[in-house]
Amino acid sequence: VQLQASGGGLVQAGGSLRLSCTTSGIIFAAYDVGWFRQAPGKQRELVARITRGGINEYADSVKDRFTISRDNAKNTVFLEMNSLKPEDAAVYYCNAHYPPRKLNYWGKGTLVTVSS
């Protein structure tokens, strides 16, 4: 199983980035997929998740700024990040979760840096 995240980088505050995570080795459409982030010295936290049924969930801190979507035909989950703030800077990890068997897979992460 592989989850390959991409799209991170350096952006000024107020800017935008689009993260992508392409998976292989799983039946993507059967999984809940999402994005977590971890800033230095902080715990990993949920940013956004989209269930296999298409229900979205967002952290309060990113609501109305970030949008998660998925393309089951491409086995890919996206995170559109707008109006970025310095506090959004972190390593972003994609996650795939299969609730019936409690399977959980992680990508290696992609770094997002936001300059003020």
WOMOZI-V689336 format. One record per residue. PSI is psi in radians with two decimals (none if undefined). Layout:
PSI
PSI
This chain:
2.30
2.42
1.99
1.90
2.58
2.95
-0.12
2.98
-2.92
2.27
2.62
2.69
2.38
-0.19
-3.02
2.66
2.70
2.05
2.55
2.59
1.98
2.31
2.75
2.66
0.03
2.80
1.59
-0.75
-0.32
-0.12
2.56
2.37
2.66
-3.12
2.34
2.88
2.68
2.05
2.76
2.27
0.08
2.82
2.70
2.38
2.64
2.33
-0.93
2.63
2.56
2.20
2.98
-0.36
0.00
0.25
2.28
2.59
2.40
2.59
2.55
-0.59
-0.27
-0.06
2.46
-0.01
-0.61
2.58
2.20
2.50
2.88
2.63
1.72
-0.51
-0.47
0.08
0.69
2.47
2.47
2.70
1.92
2.11
2.06
2.84
0.83
2.52
2.73
-0.56
-0.12
-0.17
2.26
3.03
2.21
2.26
2.37
2.68
2.48
2.24
2.28
1.68
-0.69
-0.54
0.16
0.67
2.48
2.13
2.57
2.55
3.09
-0.27
2.66
2.36
2.27
2.15
2.29
2.06
2.50
none
